[in-house]
Amino acid sequence: MERSRGRSAIAGPEQLADHASTDELTRLADEDLRLALFIRHFERKLLDLFEEGRINGTTHTCIGQEYIPVALRPLLDLSDFVFSNHRGHGHYLARYKDPHGLLAEIMGRRGGVCDGVGGSQHILRDRYLSTGVQGQSLPVATGVALALKRSAPGSLACAYVGDGTWGEGSTYEALNMARLWRLPLVVVVENNGIAQTTATETQMAGTIAGRCRAFEVWHHHIAFADINLIREELDPLIRRVRDSLLPLVIEFETERVGPHSKGDDTRPALALEHVRERDWCGRYAREFPDQFARWDGEVRARVDVIAEEVAALPPARPE
């Protein structure tokens, strides 16, 4: 019997399968669980370091959304370009096994990915780029997808955006060009239902699917957090982007468990309680307690060690 699936469709005559979502979680490979937990504890450590006054500036954690880049990790090649956003630590950690470099960058220590000048939001490494400017990366990703179409068939550009990015005009210009020029572009929408402190339903008319339909852009909706099922579903879709050169928007209906940035969560206590009850991490701990307990403590301890090692490094730019 077929398990849960998302909803996928292209505007026009073609209509793909429409399946219900699920709350099911299947047992993960240890590697996937370790990575998802590592991102969770890395983000929690950042919030702790801020409270201790050991990090300056700002940071935006992806607590609650860690499963998304973990699920996509094996579906994206190093030859692909990845464009991240202000909430991108998980995207980086899923692509590179470099927590020391990322934390050193955020803490302004020697050995940071960008020598301490990019901080939390602005990271450049190989074919990975993150930016804190809302909507900035999608036009750039579209241009890169055009270059890849001409010079590197089979590679694609992947841009992570949030629901708030759909309030930027550059988003629609990029989608228009990507569909018109048939570009290998994947747009991953982490729709957590809140743009900073504003509920999406109070500032977005219509739906993301409807906006994609206006450009005849392929849209796929996922409303569950099972990494195995997500991969199973997205693998043929992303391969199709590489082969057919048709852009794809993947909309994850997800939830932000942590604050927008540090301690600025304005949601009512009851709403936060419901978000935490649905959090994939707590649910997985309840459904697979032995495996979760085996790795959770080890990963947390590893993050603590990394934080102390990085804190002991000299400043990237000493006075």
C-alpha positions in Angstrom: 0.0 0.0 0.0 1.4 3.4 -0.9 2.3 5.6 2.0 1.8 9.3 2.3 2.7 11.7 -0.5 2.7 15.4 -1.1 0.8 17.3 -3.8 2.5 18.0 -7.1 1.2 19.9 -10.1 2.1 21.9 -13.1 -0.2 24.6 -14.3 -1.9 23.7 -17.6 -3.0 20.4 -19.0 -0.7 18.2 -16.9 -1.9 17.4 -13.4 0.2 15.0 -11.3 -0.9 12.9 -8.3 -2.6 14.6 -5.4 -2.0 12.7 -2.1 -2.7 13.4 1.5 0.0 14.4 3.9 0.8 12.4 7.0 2.3 12.7 10.5 4.1 9.4 10.1 7.8 9.2 10.9 9.9 6.3 9.8 13.1 5.1 11.3 16.1 7.1 10.1 19.5 5.9 9.2 21.9 6.8 12.0 23.8 9.3 9.7 20.6 11.2 9.0 19.5 11.3 12.6 23.0 12.4 13.8 23.0 15.2 11.2 19.5 16.5 12.1 20.3 16.4 15.8 23.7 18.1 15.2 21.9 21.0 13.5 19.4 21.2 16.3 22.1 21.3 19.0 24.3 23.6 17.0 21.5 26.1 16.8 20.7 25.8 20.5 24.3 26.4 21.3 24.2 29.6 19.3 21.3 30.9 21.4 23.2 29.9 24.6 26.4 31.7 23.4 24.4 34.9 22.7 22.9 34.8 26.2 26.5 34.4 27.6 27.6 37.4 25.6 30.1 35.4 23.5 28.6 36.2 20.1 27.9 39.7 18.7 25.5 40.8 16.0 22.5 38.6 15.2 21.6 35.1 14.2 18.5 33.3 13.0 18.2 29.6 13.9 16.3 26.9 11.9 15.1 25.0 15.0 12.2 22.9 13.9 13.2 22.9 10.2 16.4 20.9 10.4 14.9 17.9 8.5 14.5 19.8 5.3 18.2 20.3 4.3 18.9 16.8 5.7 16.4 15.3 3.4 17.7 17.2 0.4 21.4 16.5 1.1 21.9 13.5 -1.1 19.7 14.9 -3.9 22.0 17.9 -4.5 25.4 17.4 -6.0 28.5 19.5 -5.2 28.3 20.6 -8.9 25.0 22.3 -8.0 24.8 25.8 -6.7 23.0 26.3 -3.4 21.7 29.7 -2.4 20.7 30.0 1.2 19.2 32.8 3.3 19.3 34.4 6.8 18.2 31.2 8.4 20.8 29.0 6.7 23.0 27.3 9.2 21.3 24.0 8.6 21.7 24.4 4.9 25.4 24.9 5.3 25.9 22.0 7.8 24.0 19.6 5.5 26.3 20.5 2.6 29.6 20.7 4.4 31.0 18.8 7.4 32.5 22.0 8.7 30.9 23.1 12.0 34.2 24.5 13.2 34.4 26.8 10.2 30.8 28.0 10.5 30.9 28.6 14.2 34.3 30.4 13.9 32.7 32.6 11.3 29.7 33.4 13.5 32.0 34.1 16.5 34.5 36.1 14.5 37.3 33.7 15.1 40.3 32.7 13.0 39.4 29.8 10.7 35.9 31.1 9.8 34.5 30.3 6.4 34.8 33.9 5.3 37.6 35.0 7.7 35.0 36.4 10.1 33.6 39.1 7.9 30.4 37.4 6.8 29.0 36.5 10.2 25.9 34.4 10.6 24.0 35.4 7.4 26.5 36.0 4.6 28.5 32.9 3.8 30.4 32.1 0.5 32.1 28.8 -0.1 32.6 27.1 -3.4 29.1 26.9 -5.0 27.3 27.9 -1.8 26.2 31.4 -1.0 23.9 32.8 1.7 22.5 36.3 2.1 20.4 38.1 4.7 18.7 40.3 2.1 15.2 39.1 1.6 14.6 37.9 -2.0 18.1 38.7 -3.2 19.3 35.2 -4.0 16.5 34.1 -6.3 17.3 36.3 -9.2 21.0 35.4 -8.8 20.1 31.7 -8.7 18.1 32.2 -11.9 21.1 33.7 -13.7 23.3 30.9 -12.5 20.8 28.3 -13.7 21.0 30.0 -17.1 24.8 29.7 -17.1 24.5 26.0 -16.0 22.0 25.3 -18.8 24.6 26.5 -21.3 27.8 25.2 -19.8 27.1 22.4 -17.4 24.1 20.3 -18.4 22.7 18.2 -15.6 23.6 20.7 -12.8 21.1 22.9 -11.2 20.7 26.0 -9.0 18.8 25.5 -5.7 17.5 28.5 -3.8 16.1 28.3 -0.2 13.5 31.0 0.5 10.8 31.5 3.1 7.2 32.5 2.8 8.1 36.1 3.5 10.1 36.2 0.3 6.9 36.0 -1.7 6.3 39.6 -0.8 9.3 40.6 -3.0 8.9 41.5 -6.6 12.2 40.0 -7.6 10.7 36.5 -6.8 8.2 36.9 -9.6 10.7 38.3 -12.0 12.9 35.3 -11.4 10.1 32.8 -11.8 9.0 34.4 -15.0 12.5 34.1 -16.5 13.1 30.6 -15.2 10.0 29.3 -16.8 10.3 31.4 -20.0 13.9 30.2 -20.5 13.4 26.7 -19.2 16.1 26.8 -16.5 17.3 24.1 -14.1 16.1 25.9 -11.0 14.8 24.4 -7.7 13.2 26.8 -5.3 12.8 25.3 -1.8 10.2 27.3 0.2 10.4 26.8 4.0 6.9 28.0 4.7 6.8 28.2 8.5 3.7 30.3 8.6 5.3 33.4 10.1 7.3 36.2 8.5 9.4 37.5 11.4 6.5 38.2 13.7 3.7 38.5 11.2 1.5 35.5 10.5 1.6 34.6 6.8 -2.2 34.5 6.5 -2.4 38.2 7.4 0.0 39.4 4.8 -0.3 36.9 1.8 -3.3 36.8 -0.5 -3.9 33.5 -2.2 -1.3 30.7 -2.1 2.2 30.0 -3.2 0.8 27.2 -5.4 -1.5 29.7 -7.1 1.3 32.1 -7.7 3.4 29.4 -9.3 0.4 28.4 -11.5 0.4 31.9 -12.9 3.8 31.3 -14.4 3.2 27.7 -15.3 5.9 26.7 -12.8 5.8 23.2 -11.4 4.9 23.2 -7.7 5.1 20.4 -5.1 3.7 20.7 -1.6 5.0 18.7 1.4 3.3 18.9 4.7 5.2 16.2 6.7 8.6 15.8 8.3 9.6 12.3 7.4 13.1 12.5 5.9 12.8 9.1 4.2 9.5 9.8 2.5 10.6 13.3 1.5 13.6 11.9 -0.3 11.6 9.2 -1.9 9.2 11.8 -3.3 11.6 14.5 -4.4 14.3 12.3 -6.0 12.4 11.8 -9.3 11.2 15.4 -9.3 14.7 16.9 -8.9 16.0 14.5 -11.6 13.3 15.8 -13.8 14.5 19.4 -13.3 18.0 18.3 -14.4 16.6 16.4 -17.5 13.7 18.6 -18.6 15.0 22.0 -17.7 11.8 23.0 -16.1 11.9 25.0 -12.8 10.4 23.4 -9.7 9.1 25.1 -6.5 9.0 22.7 -3.5 6.9 24.2 -0.7 7.5 22.7 2.7 4.7 23.3 5.2 6.9 23.5 8.3 7.2 25.2 11.6 9.7 27.4 13.3 10.1 26.1 16.9 12.7 28.8 17.9 12.4 32.6 17.8 12.8 34.7 14.8 16.2 35.9 16.1 17.3 35.1 19.6 14.6 36.1 22.1 12.1 37.8 20.0 9.3 35.3 19.7 6.0 37.1 20.0 3.7 34.2 19.5 1.2 33.4 22.3 2.2 30.8 24.8 -0.6 28.4 23.7 0.5 28.6 20.0 4.1 27.9 21.0 3.0 24.9 23.0 1.2 23.5 20.0 4.3 24.1 17.8 6.5 22.2 20.2 4.1 19.3 20.4 4.3 18.9 16.7 8.1 19.4 16.5 9.7 16.5 14.6 12.5 16.1 17.1 10.2 15.4 20.1 8.0 13.2 18.1 11.0 11.1 16.9 12.3 10.8 20.4 8.9 9.3 21.5 8.6 7.0 18.5 12.2 5.7 18.4 13.5 6.3 22.0 16.4 3.9 21.9 18.0 5.2 18.8 17.3 8.9 19.7 18.9 8.5 23.2 21.9 6.8 21.7 22.8 9.8 19.5 21.3 12.8 21.2 23.6 12.9 24.2 26.7 12.2 22.0 25.8 14.9 19.5 25.1 17.5 22.2 28.5 16.7 23.9 30.2 17.0 20.5 28.7 20.5 19.9 29.8 21.6 23.4 33.4 20.5 22.6 33.4 22.3 19.2 32.1 25.5 20.9 34.9 25.5 23.4 37.5 24.8 20.8 36.3 27.6 18.6 36.0 30.0 21.5 39.7 29.4 22.3 40.7 30.5 18.8 42.1 34.1 18.4 40.0 36.7 16.8 39.8 36.7 13.0 40.7 40.4 12.9 42.5 41.3 16.1 42.4 45.0 17.2 
